[in-house]
């Protein structure tokens, strides 16, 4: 959903021999997200590098005194994300063993992200400026979690290696995750300063799978629509990170509207518990 940066890291720790065997990272889903993917790097290598990057981001936020500064907001975000995490194994069974973690970074920027293996952050500006409800926060975080469940970062880096793009940085770990803007939170590691946004296919998958994950966790799928209404309305005051590098927002909203009923039964079943 958001822009991501690429960090230069050791080739030997990340890239493996390209493998042509297609894989399906997640179970078949109600929203039909079942595309097979090809990878040329291991999830273990990417997860290890994501862990390092996340540690640096969190350490810098702590140093700048912008990490988890609002206890009520942190508790709210953790409650919502814990509900989502509890349902993630229904989509990807091994997610039950991921080292999930979430923090709130107090900056005005409207952004959120989930690194490989479940390392998350949401920026306070997103919640406060858009006045997000719990269900809308769930849609944001479920979208980001879906990128991780589908290993879109790993796929994106694999594509860059396979096509020969960015050949001089084959050791790069893609998606150092939207840490740009206020308070220079972006200045981590060896950031080389170019953006690698997810593809339109990835965004559509994360939109649909995120709506399904949120429904499984008891959050109304219609919140995905109201979230986009708020994001579109905020565009006049400065385009949020969501809207700057991704598919047409109106089309994304229409796709979510067209698919909401596919997960309605999951939401109703969860809401009754």
BAFI-81132 format. One line per field, with one value per atom (N, C-alpha, C): residue number from 1; residue in three letters; atom name; y, x negated, z. Coordinates in pm, whole numbers, plus 50000, padded with zeros to 5 digits. Each point is the difference from the previous one (the first is absolute). Layout:
residues N
k = (NUM/...)
r = (ALA/...)
a = (CA/...)
y = (Y/...)
x = (X/...)
z = (Z/...)
END
This chain:
residues 273
k = (1/1/1/2/2/2/3/3/3/4/4/4/5/5/5/6/6/6/7/7/7/8/8/8/9/9/9/10/10/10/11/11/11/12/12/12/13/13/13/14/14/14/15/15/15/16/16/16/17/17/17/18/18/18/19/19/19/20/20/20/21/21/21/22/22/22/23/23/23/24/24/24/25/25/25/26/26/26/27/27/27/28/28/28/29/29/29/30/30/30/31/31/31/32/32/32/33/33/33/34/34/34/35/35/35/36/36/36/37/37/37/38/38/38/39/39/39/40/40/40/41/41/41/42/42/42/43/43/43/44/44/44/45/45/45/46/46/46/47/47/47/48/48/48/49/49/49/50/50/50/51/51/51/52/52/52/53/53/53/54/54/54/55/55/55/56/56/56/57/57/57/58/58/58/59/59/59/60/60/60/61/61/61/62/62/62/63/63/63/64/64/64/65/65/65/66/66/66/67/67/67/68/68/68/69/69/69/70/70/70/71/71/71/72/72/72/73/73/73/74/74/74/75/75/75/76/76/76/77/77/77/78/78/78/79/79/79/80/80/80/81/81/81/82/82/82/83/83/83/84/84/84/85/85/85/86/86/86/87/87/87/88/88/88/89/89/89/90/90/90/91/91/91/92/92/92/93/93/93/94/94/94/95/95/95/96/96/96/97/97/97/98/98/98/99/99/99/100/100/100/101/101/101/102/102/102/103/103/103/104/104/104/105/105/105/106/106/106/107/107/107/108/108/108/109/109/109/110/110/110/111/111/111/112/112/112/113/113/113/114/114/114/115/115/115/116/116/116/117/117/117/118/118/118/119/119/119/120/120/120/121/121/121/122/122/122/123/123/123/124/124/124/125/125/125/126/126/126/127/127/127/128/128/128/129/129/129/130/130/130/131/131/131/132/132/132/133/133/133/134/134/134/135/135/135/136/136/136/137/137/137/138/138/138/139/139/139/140/140/140/141/141/141/142/142/142/143/143/143/144/144/144/145/145/145/146/146/146/147/147/147/148/148/148/149/149/149/150/150/150/151/151/151/152/152/152/153/153/153/154/154/154/155/155/155/156/156/156/157/157/157/158/158/158/159/159/159/160/160/160/161/161/161/162/162/162/163/163/163/164/164/164/165/165/165/166/166/166/167/167/167/168/168/168/169/169/169/170/170/170/171/171/171/172/172/172/173/173/173/174/174/174/175/175/175/176/176/176/177/177/177/178/178/178/179/179/179/180/180/180/181/181/181/182/182/182/183/183/183/184/184/184/185/185/185/186/186/186/187/187/187/188/188/188/189/189/189/190/190/190/191/191/191/192/192/192/193/193/193/194/194/194/195/195/195/196/196/196/197/197/197/198/198/198/199/199/199/200/200/200/201/201/201/202/202/202/203/203/203/204/204/204/205/205/205/206/206/206/207/207/207/208/208/208/209/209/209/210/210/210/211/211/211/212/212/212/213/213/213/214/214/214/215/215/215/216/216/216/217/217/217/218/218/218/219/219/219/220/220/220/221/221/221/222/222/222/223/223/223/224/224/224/225/225/225/226/226/226/227/227/227/228/228/228/229/229/229/230/230/230/231/231/231/232/232/232/233/233/233/234/234/234/235/235/235/236/236/236/237/237/237/238/238/238/239/239/239/240/240/240/241/241/241/242/242/242/243/243/243/244/244/244/245/245/245/246/246/246/247/247/247/248/248/248/249/249/249/250/250/250/251/251/251/252/252/252/253/253/253/254/254/254/255/255/255/256/256/256/257/257/257/258/258/258/259/259/259/260/260/260/261/261/261/262/262/262/263/263/263/264/264/264/265/265/265/266/266/266/267/267/267/268/268/268/269/269/269/270/270/270/271/271/271/272/272/272/273/273/273)
r = (UNK/UNK/UNK/UNK/UNK/UNK/UNK/UNK/UNK/UNK/UNK/UNK/UNK/UNK/UNK/UNK/UNK/UNK/UNK/UNK/UNK/UNK/UNK/UNK/UNK/UNK/UNK/UNK/UNK/UNK/UNK/UNK/UNK/UNK/UNK/UNK/UNK/UNK/UNK/UNK/UNK/UNK/UNK/UNK/UNK/UNK/UNK/UNK/UNK/UNK/UNK/UNK/UNK/UNK/UNK/UNK/UNK/UNK/UNK/UNK/UNK/UNK/UNK/UNK/UNK/UNK/UNK/UNK/UNK/UNK/UNK/UNK/UNK/UNK/UNK/UNK/UNK/UNK/UNK/UNK/UNK/UNK/UNK/UNK/UNK/UNK/UNK/UNK/UNK/UNK/UNK/UNK/UNK/UNK/UNK/UNK/UNK/UNK/UNK/UNK/UNK/UNK/UNK/UNK/UNK/UNK/UNK/UNK/UNK/UNK/UNK/UNK/UNK/UNK/UNK/UNK/UNK/UNK/UNK/UNK/UNK/UNK/UNK/UNK/UNK/UNK/UNK/UNK/UNK/UNK/UNK/UNK/UNK/UNK/UNK/UNK/UNK/UNK/UNK/UNK/UNK/UNK/UNK/UNK/UNK/UNK/UNK/UNK/UNK/UNK/UNK/UNK/UNK/UNK/UNK/UNK/UNK/UNK/UNK/UNK/UNK/UNK/UNK/UNK/UNK/UNK/UNK/UNK/UNK/UNK/UNK/UNK/UNK/UNK/UNK/UNK/UNK/UNK/UNK/UNK/UNK/UNK/UNK/UNK/UNK/UNK/UNK/UNK/UNK/UNK/UNK/UNK/UNK/UNK/UNK/UNK/UNK/UNK/UNK/UNK/UNK/UNK/UNK/UNK/UNK/UNK/UNK/UNK/UNK/UNK/UNK/UNK/UNK/UNK/UNK/UNK/UNK/UNK/UNK/UNK/UNK/UNK/UNK/UNK/UNK/UNK/UNK/UNK/UNK/UNK/UNK/UNK/UNK/UNK/UNK/UNK/UNK/UNK/UNK/UNK/UNK/UNK/UNK/UNK/UNK/UNK/UNK/UNK/UNK/UNK/UNK/UNK/UNK/UNK/UNK/UNK/UNK/UNK/UNK/UNK/UNK/UNK/UNK/UNK/UNK/UNK/UNK/UNK/UNK/UNK/UNK/UNK/UNK/UNK/UNK/UNK/UNK/UNK/UNK/UNK/UNK/UNK/UNK/UNK/UNK/UNK/UNK/UNK/UNK/UNK/UNK/UNK/UNK/UNK/UNK/UNK/UNK/UNK/UNK/UNK/UNK/UNK/UNK/UNK/UNK/UNK/UNK/UNK/UNK/UNK/UNK/UNK/UNK/UNK/UNK/UNK/UNK/UNK/UNK/UNK/UNK/UNK/UNK/UNK/UNK/UNK/UNK/UNK/UNK/UNK/UNK/UNK/UNK/UNK/UNK/UNK/UNK/UNK/UNK/UNK/UNK/UNK/UNK/UNK/UNK/UNK/UNK/UNK/UNK/UNK/UNK/UNK/UNK/UNK/UNK/UNK/UNK/UNK/UNK/UNK/UNK/UNK/UNK/UNK/UNK/UNK/UNK/UNK/UNK/UNK/UNK/UNK/UNK/UNK/UNK/UNK/UNK/UNK/UNK/UNK/UNK/UNK/UNK/UNK/UNK/UNK/UNK/UNK/UNK/UNK/UNK/UNK/UNK/UNK/UNK/UNK/UNK/UNK/UNK/UNK/UNK/UNK/UNK/UNK/UNK/UNK/UNK/UNK/UNK/UNK/UNK/UNK/UNK/UNK/UNK/UNK/UNK/UNK/UNK/UNK/UNK/UNK/UNK/UNK/UNK/UNK/UNK/UNK/UNK/UNK/UNK/UNK/UNK/UNK/UNK/UNK/UNK/UNK/UNK/UNK/UNK/UNK/UNK/UNK/UNK/UNK/UNK/UNK/UNK/UNK/UNK/UNK/UNK/UNK/UNK/UNK/UNK/UNK/UNK/UNK/UNK/UNK/UNK/UNK/UNK/UNK/UNK/UNK/UNK/UNK/UNK/UNK/UNK/UNK/UNK/UNK/UNK/UNK/UNK/UNK/UNK/UNK/UNK/UNK/UNK/UNK/UNK/UNK/UNK/UNK/UNK/UNK/UNK/UNK/UNK/UNK/UNK/UNK/UNK/UNK/UNK/UNK/UNK/UNK/UNK/UNK/UNK/UNK/UNK/UNK/UNK/UNK/UNK/UNK/UNK/UNK/UNK/UNK/UNK/UNK/UNK/UNK/UNK/UNK/UNK/UNK/UNK/UNK/UNK/UNK/UNK/UNK/UNK/UNK/UNK/UNK/UNK/UNK/UNK/UNK/UNK/UNK/UNK/UNK/UNK/UNK/UNK/UNK/UNK/UNK/UNK/UNK/UNK/UNK/UNK/UNK/UNK/UNK/UNK/UNK/UNK/UNK/UNK/UNK/UNK/UNK/UNK/UNK/UNK/UNK/UNK/UNK/UNK/UNK/UNK/UNK/UNK/UNK/UNK/UNK/UNK/UNK/UNK/UNK/UNK/UNK/UNK/UNK/UNK/UNK/UNK/UNK/UNK/UNK/UNK/UNK/UNK/UNK/UNK/UNK/UNK/UNK/UNK/UNK/UNK/UNK/UNK/UNK/UNK/UNK/UNK/UNK/UNK/UNK/UNK/UNK/UNK/UNK/UNK/UNK/UNK/UNK/UNK/UNK/UNK/UNK/UNK/UNK/UNK/UNK/UNK/UNK/UNK/UNK/UNK/UNK/UNK/UNK/UNK/UNK/UNK/UNK/UNK/UNK/UNK/UNK/UNK/UNK/UNK/UNK/UNK/UNK/UNK/UNK/UNK/UNK/UNK/UNK/UNK/UNK/UNK/UNK/UNK/UNK/UNK/UNK/UNK/UNK/UNK/UNK/UNK/UNK/UNK/UNK/UNK/UNK/UNK/UNK/UNK/UNK/UNK/UNK/UNK/UNK/UNK/UNK/UNK/UNK/UNK/UNK/UNK/UNK/UNK/UNK/UNK/UNK/UNK/UNK/UNK/UNK/UNK/UNK/UNK/UNK/UNK/UNK/UNK/UNK/UNK/UNK/UNK/UNK/UNK/UNK/UNK/UNK/UNK/UNK/UNK/UNK/UNK/UNK/UNK/UNK/UNK/UNK/UNK/UNK/UNK/UNK/UNK/UNK/UNK/UNK/UNK/UNK/UNK/UNK/UNK/UNK/UNK/UNK/UNK/UNK/UNK/UNK/UNK/UNK/UNK/UNK/UNK/UNK/UNK/UNK/UNK/UNK/UNK/UNK/UNK/UNK/UNK/UNK/UNK/UNK/UNK/UNK/UNK/UNK/UNK/UNK/UNK/UNK/UNK/UNK/UNK/UNK/UNK/UNK/UNK/UNK/UNK/UNK/UNK/UNK/UNK/UNK/UNK/UNK/UNK/UNK/UNK/UNK/UNK/UNK/UNK/UNK/UNK/UNK/UNK/UNK/UNK/UNK/UNK/UNK/UNK/UNK/UNK/UNK/UNK/UNK/UNK/UNK/UNK/UNK/UNK/UNK/UNK/UNK/UNK)
a = (N/CA/C/N/CA/C/N/CA/C/N/CA/C/N/CA/C/N/CA/C/N/CA/C/N/CA/C/N/CA/C/N/CA/C/N/CA/C/N/CA/C/N/CA/C/N/CA/C/N/CA/C/N/CA/C/N/CA/C/N/CA/C/N/CA/C/N/CA/C/N/CA/C/N/CA/C/N/CA/C/N/CA/C/N/CA/C/N/CA/C/N/CA/C/N/CA/C/N/CA/C/N/CA/C/N/CA/C/N/CA/C/N/CA/C/N/CA/C/N/CA/C/N/CA/C/N/CA/C/N/CA/C/N/CA/C/N/CA/C/N/CA/C/N/CA/C/N/CA/C/N/CA/C/N/CA/C/N/CA/C/N/CA/C/N/CA/C/N/CA/C/N/CA/C/N/CA/C/N/CA/C/N/CA/C/N/CA/C/N/CA/C/N/CA/C/N/CA/C/N/CA/C/N/CA/C/N/CA/C/N/CA/C/N/CA/C/N/CA/C/N/CA/C/N/CA/C/N/CA/C/N/CA/C/N/CA/C/N/CA/C/N/CA/C/N/CA/C/N/CA/C/N/CA/C/N/CA/C/N/CA/C/N/CA/C/N/CA/C/N/CA/C/N/CA/C/N/CA/C/N/CA/C/N/CA/C/N/CA/C/N/CA/C/N/CA/C/N/CA/C/N/CA/C/N/CA/C/N/CA/C/N/CA/C/N/CA/C/N/CA/C/N/CA/C/N/CA/C/N/CA/C/N/CA/C/N/CA/C/N/CA/C/N/CA/C/N/CA/C/N/CA/C/N/CA/C/N/CA/C/N/CA/C/N/CA/C/N/CA/C/N/CA/C/N/CA/C/N/CA/C/N/CA/C/N/CA/C/N/CA/C/N/CA/C/N/CA/C/N/CA/C/N/CA/C/N/CA/C/N/CA/C/N/CA/C/N/CA/C/N/CA/C/N/CA/C/N/CA/C/N/CA/C/N/CA/C/N/CA/C/N/CA/C/N/CA/C/N/CA/C/N/CA/C/N/CA/C/N/CA/C/N/CA/C/N/CA/C/N/CA/C/N/CA/C/N/CA/C/N/CA/C/N/CA/C/N/CA/C/N/CA/C/N/CA/C/N/CA/C/N/CA/C/N/CA/C/N/CA/C/N/CA/C/N/CA/C/N/CA/C/N/CA/C/N/CA/C/N/CA/C/N/CA/C/N/CA/C/N/CA/C/N/CA/C/N/CA/C/N/CA/C/N/CA/C/N/CA/C/N/CA/C/N/CA/C/N/CA/C/N/CA/C/N/CA/C/N/CA/C/N/CA/C/N/CA/C/N/CA/C/N/CA/C/N/CA/C/N/CA/C/N/CA/C/N/CA/C/N/CA/C/N/CA/C/N/CA/C/N/CA/C/N/CA/C/N/CA/C/N/CA/C/N/CA/C/N/CA/C/N/CA/C/N/CA/C/N/CA/C/N/CA/C/N/CA/C/N/CA/C/N/CA/C/N/CA/C/N/CA/C/N/CA/C/N/CA/C/N/CA/C/N/CA/C/N/CA/C/N/CA/C/N/CA/C/N/CA/C/N/CA/C/N/CA/C/N/CA/C/N/CA/C/N/CA/C/N/CA/C/N/CA/C/N/CA/C/N/CA/C/N/CA/C/N/CA/C/N/CA/C/N/CA/C/N/CA/C/N/CA/C/N/CA/C/N/CA/C/N/CA/C/N/CA/C/N/CA/C/N/CA/C/N/CA/C/N/CA/C/N/CA/C/N/CA/C/N/CA/C/N/CA/C/N/CA/C/N/CA/C/N/CA/C/N/CA/C/N/CA/C/N/CA/C/N/CA/C/N/CA/C/N/CA/C/N/CA/C/N/CA/C/N/CA/C/N/CA/C/N/CA/C/N/CA/C/N/CA/C/N/CA/C/N/CA/C/N/CA/C/N/CA/C/N/CA/C/N/CA/C/N/CA/C/N/CA/C/N/CA/C/N/CA/C/N/CA/C/N/CA/C/N/CA/C/N/CA/C/N/CA/C/N/CA/C/N/CA/C/N/CA/C/N/CA/C/N/CA/C/N/CA/C/N/CA/C/N/CA/C/N/CA/C/N/CA/C/N/CA/C/N/CA/C/N/CA/C/N/CA/C/N/CA/C)
y = (49880/50120/50125/49990/50119/49986/50109/49999/49930/49936/49928/50031/49997/50029/49871/50007/49885/50024/49904/50013/49907/50050/49920/49908/49872/49900/49897/49913/49908/49902/49989/49908/49858/49963/49862/49959/50096/49964/49999/50055/50014/49917/50010/49941/49856/49917/49861/49979/49883/49968/50006/50064/50015/49865/49993/49876/50025/49915/50022/49935/49928/49929/50096/50007/50089/49950/50093/49967/50080/49944/50072/50023/50125/50033/49992/50014/50002/49899/49966/49910/50066/49919/50056/50082/50111/50094/50032/50059/50038/50105/50083/50107/49959/49874/49948/50036/50039/50030/49868/49946/49869/49990/50115/50004/49931/49919/49940/50099/49990/50096/49929/50076/49946/50086/49934/50069/49957/50093/49967/50021/50036/50014/49924/49965/49925/50093/49952/50078/50019/49900/50009/50115/50016/50108/50136/50012/50128/50033/49900/50023/50048/49942/50041/50145/50040/50137/50097/49957/50083/50022/49897/50011/50108/49999/50101/50140/50014/50130/50049/49911/50038/50046/49928/50038/50139/50035/50132/50108/49972/50097/50026/49893/50014/50070/49966/50065/50149/50037/50142/50074/49937/50062/50019/49903/50011/50115/50010/50107/50137/50011/50126/50024/49905/50011/50010/49923/49995/49858/49913/49861/49977/49957/49959/50106/50123/50110/50017/49941/50013/49863/49970/49866/49954/50090/49961/49959/50076/49968/49869/49980/49876/49880/50012/49890/49969/50105/49982/49928/50045/49938/49854/49974/49862/49909/50050/49919/49962/50097/49974/49905/50026/49914/49860/49986/49867/49920/50067/49932/49952/50081/49962/49885/50011/49896/49865/50001/49874/49929/50075/49940/49977/50053/49986/49854/49906/49861/49937/50054/49948/50025/50104/50034/49943/50000/49944/49931/49867/49928/50030/50016/50021/50138/50089/50132/49991/49887/49980/50006/49973/49996/50123/50096/50120/50085/50072/50086/50137/50004/50122/50110/50124/50115/50124/50091/50123/50117/50116/50122/50116/50105/50123/50107/50057/50106/50134/50090/50127/50103/49997/50099/50033/50113/50044/49923/49931/49928/49896/49985/49901/49874/49905/49882/49884/49882/49877/49897/49897/49898/49873/49891/49871/49937/49985/49937/49848/49930/49855/49945/49893/49930/50078/50100/50058/50116/50075/50116/50126/50061/50104/50133/50104/50132/50076/50087/50093/50137/50104/50135/50070/50075/50062/50095/50064/50093/49935/49874/49928/49988/49966/49979/50132/50100/50126/50086/50009/50087/49947/49867/49941/49958/50018/49965/49856/49908/49862/49930/49923/49912/49874/49918/49875/49914/49993/49918/50051/50132/50058/49976/50010/49963/49854/49915/49858/49980/50077/49987/50040/50109/50044/49892/49953/49904/49863/49962/49872/50005/50115/50018/49981/50065/49990/49859/49936/49862/49909/50028/49917/50007/50117/50008/49901/49990/49909/49855/49970/49862/49950/50089/49964/50014/50045/50018/50088/50109/50090/50064/50025/50055/49904/49875/49896/49985/50008/49988/50120/50118/50121/49999/49961/49993/49893/49887/49893/50046/50078/50050/50093/50085/50091/49923/49893/49919/49929/49943/49921/50084/50120/50085/50077/49997/50069/50145/50050/50139/50018/50118/50033/49898/49962/49897/50035/50127/50040/49986/49972/49985/49869/49892/49869/49955/50068/49967/50078/50077/50085/49916/50038/49946/50102/49959/50092/50033/50109/50042/50022/50103/50036/50093/49993/50024/50139/50086/50121/50094/49985/50080/50129/50080/50125/50115/50120/50116/50047/50030/50072/49938/50089/49962/49911/49995/49925/49855/49942/49860/49912/50057/49921/49973/50072/49993/49878/49885/49877/49928/49932/49914/50067/49925/50048/50026/50083/50035/50072/49947/50061/50092/50022/50112/49983/49877/49989/49911/50024/49934/49880/49901/49879/49966/50073/49974/49864/49945/49872/50015/49892/50002/50009/50026/50007/49866/49892/49867/49980/50039/49987/50082/50122/50085/49944/49950/49941/49878/49916/49884/50041/50100/50044/50066/50073/50058/49891/49900/49896/49907/49956/49910/50071/50128/50077/50013/50025/50008/49867/49891/49868/49973/50032/49979/50081/50126/50084/49943/49948/49940/49879/49917/49884/50042/50117/50050/50077/50010/50066/50146/50046/50140/50010/50088/50015/50033/49921/50028/50136/50056/50131/50108/49971/50098/50021/49901/50020/50110/50013/50103/50136/50007/50129/50048/49907/50037/50072/49944/50064/50134/50011/50129/50106/49962/50095/50033/49900/50025/50089/49976/50082/50143/50015/50134/50077/49927/50066/50043/49959/50027/50149/50080/50143/50068/49936/50057/49946/49930/49939/49851/49947/49860/49908/49912/49903/49906/49937/49906/49893/49959/49897/50033/50128/50039/50044/50003/50063/49909/49871/49913/49871/49998/49875/50015/49893/50006/50105/50033/50103/49972/50093/49976/49971/50068/49977/49857/49950/49862/49901/50030/49910/49997/50116/50005/49918/50013/49926/49850/49957/49857/49947/50079/49959/49993/50096/49998/49876/49964/49886/49868/49997/49874/49990/50106/49999/49888/49969/49894/49862/49983/49870/49964/50103/49974/50034/50036/50039/49887/49879/49886/49977/50020/49986/50103/50122/50106/49971/49958/49971/49886/49897/49887/50043/50084/50045/50095/50086/50098/49936/49881/49931/49932/49982/49927/50086)
x = (49919/50081/49915/49881/49919/49866/49928/49867/49902/49905/49900/49862/49899/49864/49920/49890/49914/49869/49957/49875/49896/49877/49890/49951/49998/49954/49917/49933/49904/50067/49944/50054/50000/49895/49986/50103/50056/50097/50142/50022/50137/50034/49922/50041/49953/50091/49972/50018/49965/50020/50149/50032/50140/50068/50120/50078/50125/50024/50114/50128/49998/50118/50101/50121/50100/50047/50030/50046/50126/50083/50116/49977/49985/49959/50115/50124/50115/50104/50090/50110/50095/50082/50107/50092/50046/50074/50137/50084/50135/49998/49897/49990/49923/49961/49937/49855/49931/49857/49924/49964/49933/49893/49951/49897/49872/49940/49871/49888/49892/49890/49867/49903/49865/49901/49904/49903/49860/49906/49859/49917/50065/49931/50079/49936/50067/50073/50111/50071/49915/49919/49916/49901/49938/49904/50067/50115/50070/50052/50051/50050/49890/49882/49887/49962/49999/49964/50111/50125/50111/49993/49962/49985/49896/49888/49897/50052/50068/50052/50103/50086/50103/49938/49900/49931/49943/49943/49943/50108/50113/50110/50052/50024/50056/49900/49872/49899/49993/50007/49995/50123/50118/50122/49993/49942/49986/49906/49889/49904/50063/50084/50066/50123/50028/50114/50132/50014/50127/50056/49949/50044/50102/50119/50103/50022/50017/50011/50141/50099/50140/50049/49999/50035/50139/50098/50134/50003/49931/49995/49925/49891/49923/50085/50072/50085/50109/50054/50104/49945/49886/49940/49963/49945/49960/50121/50109/50121/50051/50002/50049/49908/49871/49906/49995/50015/50004/50119/50113/50117/49972/49930/49965/49900/49899/49896/50061/50099/50063/50068/50040/50068/49908/49878/49907/49972/49990/49973/50108/50120/50104/49964/49919/49957/49863/49913/49866/49963/50006/49983/49872/49887/49874/49992/50095/50002/50024/50050/50022/49869/49888/49869/49915/50055/49922/49977/49888/49970/50066/50132/50076/49963/50002/49970/50059/50054/50056/49967/49975/49973/50074/50022/50058/49891/49972/49900/50073/49965/50071/49941/50053/49967/50128/50000/50120/50027/49903/50013/50112/50072/50108/49945/49961/49932/50010/49978/49992/49931/49944/49930/49983/49977/49969/49886/49886/49884/50022/49915/50007/49995/50078/49999/50072/50080/50091/49952/49901/49950/50072/50082/50094/49979/50050/50010/50114/50061/50099/49965/50017/49965/50123/49982/50113/50078/49930/50068/50110/49984/50102/50128/49984/50115/50070/49921/50059/50054/49925/50044/50124/50009/50116/50108/49974/50098/50050/49907/50033/50076/50100/50069/49915/50037/49928/50005/50117/50014/49914/49985/49916/49852/49959/49862/49976/50099/49987/49980/50070/49984/49860/49949/49864/49899/50005/49900/50017/50123/50023/49944/50013/49939/49849/49937/49855/49958/50072/49972/50012/50096/50019/49880/49937/49876/49896/49992/49903/50041/50129/50048/49975/50015/49979/49854/49914/49857/49976/50071/49984/49861/49941/49864/49903/50009/49912/50022/50124/50030/49947/50013/49954/49848/49929/49854/49960/50070/49971/50019/50104/50024/49888/49953/49893/49874/49973/49882/50018/50117/50025/49995/50053/50003/49871/49911/49873/50006/50117/50008/49925/49943/49923/49887/49934/49898/49886/49976/49890/50033/50128/50039/50073/49944/50065/50005/49926/50009/50108/50079/50099/50114/50044/50125/50108/50098/50105/50089/50066/50103/49947/49928/49963/50105/50116/50130/50039/50014/50075/49948/49875/49949/49938/50085/49953/50073/49946/50075/49961/50102/49984/49896/49923/49900/49888/49989/49891/49995/50115/50004/49943/49991/49952/49850/49926/49854/49946/50019/49952/49907/49901/49913/49943/49993/49942/50109/50096/50110/49945/50027/49943/50099/50116/50083/50093/50021/50103/50112/50121/50120/50035/50058/50041/50142/50098/50137/50047/50093/50057/50074/50013/50068/50151/50069/50146/50059/49941/50047/49985/49886/49978/50100/50026/50092/50141/50043/50133/50010/49896/50001/50007/49922/50000/50132/50061/50131/50102/50007/50102/49971/49875/49965/50009/49964/50012/50144/50090/50141/50051/49953/50038/49944/49873/49939/50073/50031/50072/50139/50068/50132/49990/49900/49979/49978/49941/49971/50117/50111/50118/50017/49933/50010/50078/50097/50092/49925/50021/49930/50036/50115/50037/49903/49924/49901/49890/49977/49901/50046/50131/50054/49992/50042/49996/49856/49908/49858/49957/50036/49961/50072/50124/50068/49920/49951/49922/49867/49936/49872/50017/50107/50025/50034/50075/50035/49879/49902/49880/49904/50023/49905/49979/50102/49986/49907/49979/49914/49858/49971/49869/50015/49957/50024/49936/50079/49941/49905/49915/49904/50070/50119/50077/50020/50028/50049/49890/49878/49896/49935/50008/49924/50071/50132/50072/50115/50074/50109/50104/50083/50101/50089/50008/50077/50147/50062/50141/50023/49907/50012/49984/49909/49979/50124/50059/50122/50111/50013/50104/49977/49874/49970/50037/49972/50036/50151/50072/50146/50055/49941/50049/49973/49903/49962/50040/50057/50033/50093/50097/50095/49938/49885/49932/49950/49976/49949/50104/50120/50103/50034/50007/50033/49891/49875/49890/50012/50033/50019/50118/50111/50119/49974/49929/49969/49909/49902/49907/50068/50086/50068/50094/50050/50095/49931/49868/49928/49982)
z = (50000/50000/50000/50043/50021/49930/49991/49939/50092/49935/50076/49944/50084/49958/49992/49925/49983/50073/50078/50076/49941/49991/49949/50111/49973/50096/49924/50071/49939/49906/49879/49901/50053/50065/50045/50103/50070/50104/49948/49880/49955/49878/49895/49873/49984/49953/49970/49850/49953/49859/49967/49889/49962/49987/50053/49997/49919/49899/49913/50046/50112/50045/50062/49946/50059/50135/50089/50134/50031/50088/50050/50148/50039/50136/50100/49952/50089/49955/50092/49967/49900/49934/49918/50089/49949/50084/49941/50083/49957/49891/50000/49902/49875/49992/49879/49980/50108/49989/50009/49886/49997/49891/49958/49897/50048/49914/50034/49971/50078/49992/49980/49950/49980/50079/50063/50084/49965/50011/49978/50126/50109/50128/50105/50108/50106/50094/50054/50100/50125/50034/50119/49990/49884/49981/50008/49934/50000/50140/50070/50136/50092/49986/50085/49976/49875/49969/50041/49987/50045/50151/50073/50145/50036/49928/50024/49970/49886/49962/50101/50044/50097/50131/50045/50124/49990/49883/49982/50000/49934/49996/50141/50073/50135/50093/49987/50083/49971/49873/49966/50049/49987/50049/50151/50068/50146/50037/49927/50025/49979/49900/49969/50086/50091/50092/49927/49893/49927/49997/50084/50002/50111/49963/50097/50108/49959/50097/50056/49934/50044/50045/50131/50048/49955/49998/49960/49852/49916/49858/49977/50071/49987/50040/50112/50046/49897/49942/49897/49878/49952/49883/50028/50116/50033/50012/50057/50010/49861/49910/49865/49925/50006/49925/50059/50131/50060/49949/49980/49943/49858/49923/49864/49999/50085/50006/50035/50088/50041/49883/49900/49884/49881/50006/49887/49964/50096/49963/49912/50001/49911/49854/49978/49865/49970/50103/49984/50132/50005/50127/50076/49931/50072/50064/49969/50063/50151/50046/50143/50078/49932/50066/49968/49931/49966/50125/50007/50115/49984/50004/49975/50100/49950/50085/49935/50081/49946/50092/49939/50075/49934/50077/49948/50002/49885/49987/49991/50090/50011/49904/49878/49897/49926/49930/49930/49872/49952/49873/50008/49890/49991/49936/50083/49947/50097/49949/50080/49914/50063/49924/50083/49928/50063/49923/50063/49939/49992/49926/50001/50142/50021/50129/50110/49963/50095/50084/49955/50074/49950/50087/49957/50069/49935/50062/49933/50077/49945/50055/49919/50040/50055/50107/50069/49910/49905/49910/49919/49967/49925/50082/50126/50087/50033/50034/50046/49886/49891/49890/49930/49987/49933/50099/50130/50103/49979/49995/49968/50112/49963/50093/50020/50096/50020/49875/49936/49881/49886/49990/49895/50029/50126/50034/49966/50027/49967/49850/49918/49855/49956/50059/49967/50035/50125/50045/49935/49972/49931/49858/49936/49868/50008/50097/50012/50038/50090/50037/49878/49914/49880/49906/49991/49922/50054/50133/50060/49982/50017/49984/49857/49904/49860/49957/50090/49972/49877/49993/49887/49996/50115/50001/49934/50039/49945/49849/49959/49858/49923/50059/49932/49981/50106/49988/49900/50001/49905/49857/49977/49865/49955/50092/49963/49965/50072/49970/49866/49981/49880/49874/50005/49881/49980/50098/49988/50038/50044/50042/50131/50017/50118/50021/49891/50006/50095/50018/50088/50147/50029/50141/50021/49948/50016/50144/50087/50141/50072/49927/50067/50056/50116/50052/49967/49921/49964/50118/49985/50094/50141/50021/50136/50058/49934/50058/50043/49901/50021/50106/50037/50110/49946/49939/49942/50065/49986/50044/50138/50081/50126/50089/50063/50099/49944/49869/49936/50047/50024/50039/49888/49879/49887/50003/50081/49990/50075/49941/50061/49903/50058/49923/49877/49892/49875/49898/50037/49912/49878/49881/49880/49929/50060/49959/49883/49949/49898/50051/49946/50050/49914/50065/49930/50043/49950/50040/49953/50073/49960/49868/49927/49872/50020/49892/50007/50040/49952/50039/50150/50054/50143/50080/49955/50072/49999/49887/49993/50090/49999/50089/50146/50038/50140/50037/49906/50027/50031/49913/50014/50116/50010/50109/50135/50002/50123/50045/49907/50035/50056/49941/50049/50139/50021/50131/50107/49969/50096/50029/49898/50020/50092/49979/50086/50145/50019/50134/50061/49926/50053/49965/49895/49959/49869/49999/49888/49871/49895/49873/49940/50038/49948/50047/50105/50048/49898/49913/49893/49905/49984/49911/50067/50126/50070/50019/50014/50009/49874/49884/49874/49981/50048/49994/50075/50118/50081/49932/49943/49934/49878/49923/49884/50040/50108/50048/50051/50052/50054/49892/49877/49892/49978/50020/49978/50098/50114/50103/49992/49892/49986/49985/49887/49969/50103/50063/50092/49927/50075/49942/49919/50045/49931/49852/49974/49869/49903/50045/49921/49898/50019/49910/49967/50012/49984/49900/49975/49903/50035/49902/50016/50120/50097/50122/49975/49904/49972/49951/49918/49953/50113/50092/50114/50088/50023/50079/49932/49869/49927/50010/49994/50011/50138/50103/50135/50015/49947/50006/49931/49887/49923/50069/50091/50063/50147/50056/50143/50038/49916/50034/50003/49935/50002/50140/50082/50135/50107/49957/50095/50097/49949/50086/50105/49961/50096/50111/49963/50098/50092/49943/50082/50097/49953/50088/50114/49969/50103/50097/49951/50084/50100/49967/50089/50117/49992/50105/50126)
END
